[in-house]
Amino acid sequence: MSSSSRQARIRRYRRLMAGSVLAGTLGFISAESVGYPVVGVALYWAGFAGFLAVWQGTSVPLFDERDRALERRAIALAATVFTLGMILLWPTMVVLSEIDVYTPPPAFDGALLAIAVQSGLFALTYGWLRYR
């Protein structure tokens, strides 16, 4: 198989995977918005199953070391920006709430809890991998 043919197959399979996830997500949102949440979840899972079928069903490796390095850089940058944003946002929201300027929605507390759990999980995983 030529290099260009291999690259074309990789692009096609990646597009199929992305399209499957996008179709499932849009199907979920559409069905949920018209009052069919169970149908929406079924469409979402169908999109995810399509992604897995393409990813595991091809004989062509779809990701290489460059993709993995890019993913590592992207997740590190996203986590850093998100964490720094929350470090600044959390005390700001507390102050604004205390002086009765703005009351954050209840979901804000849930988001902070999720961040705390994620940060703790990261610390445990990092420590385990480092000292293993």
Secondary structure, 3 states (H helix, E strand, C coil): CCHHHHHHHHHHHHHHHHHHHHHHHHHHHHHHHCCCHHHHHHHHHHHHHHHHHHHHHCCCCCCCHHHHHHHHHHHHHHHHHHHHHHHHHHHHHHHHHHCCCCCCCHHHHHHHHHHHHHHHHHHHHHHHHHHC
